[in-house]
Amino acid sequence: MKTVRLRAAAKINLYLEILGVRPDNFHELVMVLQSIDLADTVTLRAAPTTGVRCSHPLVPTDRTNLALRAVEVLQKHTGIDEGVEIVIEKRIPVASGLAGGSTDAAAVLVGLNALWDLGLTQGQLQSLGAQIGSDIPFCVIGGTALAMGRGEVLSALPALQGVYLVLAKIADLQVSTAWAYQTYRREHLGAVAAPRARTSALLSAVASREVARIAPLLHNDLERAVLPAHPQVSALRERLAVAGALGAMMSGSGPSVFGLASDRAHAEAICAALAEDPSLELFVCQTQQAGILFAESQPSSLQISHE
């Protein structure tokens, strides 16, 4: 095998609560994570040296790219010193709270396990991913999961398959994850939090697979840091609600916002209500039960283009 091609799914946060600061200076989190069918395509080819190319100008090609760090971690673990060319076709918006860099790194771990015939288990790949970034263990498996610790302690939840949503992002706005958490820590940590019982209610709603029950229970502590600094994100969240979303919330550290829909026609109607705004990137997506897939086809999510 000389080449592998994978689809690396984005994730959204249905729930994100910050419990405190850990001794290792990471944040103690409770999250409900969900894969969606918006995906990057990652191609790995055997090469004399290791390098990364990407179609998006904001994606770094040096060691700050998590995909390159995934290669290094795998080489160190296995003792293999073979090179690999990584080609990333970006569809997931950059710095948007959707784990785009993390899912690309997860695809490298999964893909090199096949390309190099390593025979590593899913659990081993997740452990290696946790050395690079907190979202990577989830991205390796995807689906629907409760995440605790700094995000790497995962428990599978009943599959939330085929739920439609509209994903919206202001095209020229990126938010630093580090900034969002630091701002929350400085300004809000220690304040009165959302009732913890809300987590149990959301888990029950997810188990029921009833979008109407899930929608009012969406929660993200990081909105308290990001929305005041970026009121246009708050306005976009409100626009999704006005357009008919059952529930709308910022994903992760933002600035992407998603709105849940009852079915595809409902999602497309919500999307159409925002489609004339050229400042937005818009996608109609579905939840899915995989993080990384070997595939030749393009992701099935529908993007509204203004080109």
SULHU-V228012 format. One record per residue. N is the residue number from 0. RES is the residue in three letters. SS is DSSP state (H for helix, E for strand, C for the rest). PSI is psi in whole degrees, 0 to 359 (none if undefined). Layout:
n-><N	N>
res-><RES	RES>
ss-><SS	SS>
psi-><PSI	PSI>
This chain:
n-><0	1	2	3	4	5	6	7	8	9	10	11	12	13	14	15	16	17	18	19	20	21	22	23	24	25	26	27	28	29	30	31	32	33	34	35	36	37	38	39	40	41	42	43	44	45	46	47	48	49	50	51	52	53	54	55	56	57	58	59	60	61	62	63	64	65	66	67	68	69	70	71	72	73	74	75	76	77	78	79	80	81	82	83	84	85	86	87	88	89	90	91	92	93	94	95	96	97	98	99	100	101	102	103	104	105	106	107	108	109	110	111	112	113	114	115	116	117	118	119	120	121	122	123	124	125	126	127	128	129	130	131	132	133	134	135	136	137	138	139	140	141	142	143	144	145	146	147	148	149	150	151	152	153	154	155	156	157	158	159	160	161	162	163	164	165	166	167	168	169	170	171	172	173	174	175	176	177	178	179	180	181	182	183	184	185	186	187	188	189	190	191	192	193	194	195	196	197	198	199	200	201	202	203	204	205	206	207	208	209	210	211	212	213	214	215	216	217	218	219	220	221	222	223	224	225	226	227	228	229	230	231	232	233	234	235	236	237	238	239	240	241	242	243	244	245	246	247	248	249	250	251	252	253	254	255	256	257	258	259	260	261	262	263	264	265	266	267	268	269	270	271	272	273	274	275	276	277	278	279	280	281	282	283	284	285	286	287	288	289	290	291	292	293	294	295	296	297	298	299	300	301	302	303	304	305	306>
res-><MET	LYS	THR	VAL	ARG	LEU	ARG	ALA	ALA	ALA	LYS	ILE	ASN	LEU	TYR	LEU	GLU	ILE	LEU	GLY	VAL	ARG	PRO	ASP	ASN	PHE	HIS	GLU	LEU	VAL	MET	VAL	LEU	GLN	SER	ILE	ASP	LEU	ALA	ASP	THR	VAL	THR	LEU	ARG	ALA	ALA	PRO	THR	THR	GLY	VAL	ARG	CYS	SER	HIS	PRO	LEU	VAL	PRO	THR	ASP	ARG	THR	ASN	LEU	ALA	LEU	ARG	ALA	VAL	GLU	VAL	LEU	GLN	LYS	HIS	THR	GLY	ILE	ASP	GLU	GLY	VAL	GLU	ILE	VAL	ILE	GLU	LYS	ARG	ILE	PRO	VAL	ALA	SER	GLY	LEU	ALA	GLY	GLY	SER	THR	ASP	ALA	ALA	ALA	VAL	LEU	VAL	GLY	LEU	ASN	ALA	LEU	TRP	ASP	LEU	GLY	LEU	THR	GLN	GLY	GLN	LEU	GLN	SER	LEU	GLY	ALA	GLN	ILE	GLY	SER	ASP	ILE	PRO	PHE	CYS	VAL	ILE	GLY	GLY	THR	ALA	LEU	ALA	MET	GLY	ARG	GLY	GLU	VAL	LEU	SER	ALA	LEU	PRO	ALA	LEU	GLN	GLY	VAL	TYR	LEU	VAL	LEU	ALA	LYS	ILE	ALA	ASP	LEU	GLN	VAL	SER	THR	ALA	TRP	ALA	TYR	GLN	THR	TYR	ARG	ARG	GLU	HIS	LEU	GLY	ALA	VAL	ALA	ALA	PRO	ARG	ALA	ARG	THR	SER	ALA	LEU	LEU	SER	ALA	VAL	ALA	SER	ARG	GLU	VAL	ALA	ARG	ILE	ALA	PRO	LEU	LEU	HIS	ASN	ASP	LEU	GLU	ARG	ALA	VAL	LEU	PRO	ALA	HIS	PRO	GLN	VAL	SER	ALA	LEU	ARG	GLU	ARG	LEU	ALA	VAL	ALA	GLY	ALA	LEU	GLY	ALA	MET	MET	SER	GLY	SER	GLY	PRO	SER	VAL	PHE	GLY	LEU	ALA	SER	ASP	ARG	ALA	HIS	ALA	GLU	ALA	ILE	CYS	ALA	ALA	LEU	ALA	GLU	ASP	PRO	SER	LEU	GLU	LEU	PHE	VAL	CYS	GLN	THR	GLN	GLN	ALA	GLY	ILE	LEU	PHE	ALA	GLU	SER	GLN	PRO	SER	SER	LEU	GLN	ILE	SER	HIS	GLU>
ss-><C	C	E	E	E	E	E	E	E	E	E	E	E	E	E	E	E	E	E	E	E	C	C	C	C	C	E	E	E	E	E	E	E	E	E	E	E	E	E	E	E	E	E	E	E	E	E	C	C	C	E	E	E	E	C	C	C	C	C	C	C	C	C	C	C	H	H	H	H	H	H	H	H	H	H	H	H	H	C	C	C	C	E	E	E	E	E	E	E	C	C	C	C	C	C	C	C	C	C	H	H	H	H	H	H	H	H	H	H	H	H	H	H	H	H	C	C	C	C	C	C	H	H	H	H	H	H	H	H	H	C	C	C	C	C	H	H	H	H	H	H	C	C	E	E	E	E	E	C	C	C	C	E	E	E	E	C	C	C	C	C	C	C	E	E	E	E	E	E	E	C	C	C	C	C	C	H	H	H	H	H	H	H	H	H	H	H	C	C	C	C	C	C	C	C	C	H	H	H	H	H	H	H	H	H	H	H	H	C	C	H	H	H	H	H	C	C	C	E	E	C	C	H	H	H	H	H	H	H	C	H	H	H	H	H	H	H	H	H	H	H	H	C	C	C	C	E	E	E	E	C	C	C	C	C	C	E	E	E	E	C	C	C	H	H	H	H	H	H	H	H	H	H	H	C	C	C	C	C	E	E	E	E	E	E	E	E	C	C	C	C	E	E	E	C	C	C	C	C	C	C	E	E	E	C	C	C>
psi-><124	340	138	147	130	153	126	111	143	163	153	158	116	337	137	113	134	115	332	192	132	164	333	8	0	168	142	123	155	121	150	118	147	129	146	166	7	124	146	158	126	121	131	129	139	137	159	323	164	134	168	139	144	148	349	128	340	354	122	153	10	194	349	346	123	333	320	322	329	320	313	316	319	321	317	321	324	342	4	136	21	151	161	136	127	122	121	119	107	129	334	125	146	142	53	5	21	10	35	314	323	319	329	319	320	321	323	316	312	317	318	331	324	314	321	3	53	329	24	147	165	317	320	319	321	318	319	319	325	338	341	315	150	334	344	319	319	316	329	318	322	198	223	126	149	127	133	189	227	11	354	349	107	141	126	141	163	137	126	76	137	21	131	147	160	129	129	139	138	119	320	18	127	148	130	128	317	316	316	314	320	320	317	315	317	321	339	340	130	344	170	126	169	147	134	333	340	328	312	321	319	318	321	319	319	318	329	343	26	109	324	333	325	318	313	354	1	140	141	108	328	344	329	335	318	317	319	327	335	77	340	334	319	319	322	320	316	323	321	319	315	326	353	4	140	329	145	143	154	142	130	227	7	185	9	143	142	151	129	145	160	331	182	318	320	316	317	327	319	315	318	328	339	355	340	355	109	352	354	145	127	140	136	122	167	149	153	163	40	147	306	129	137	124	155	344	159	157	149	355	148	117	139	116	144	11	none>
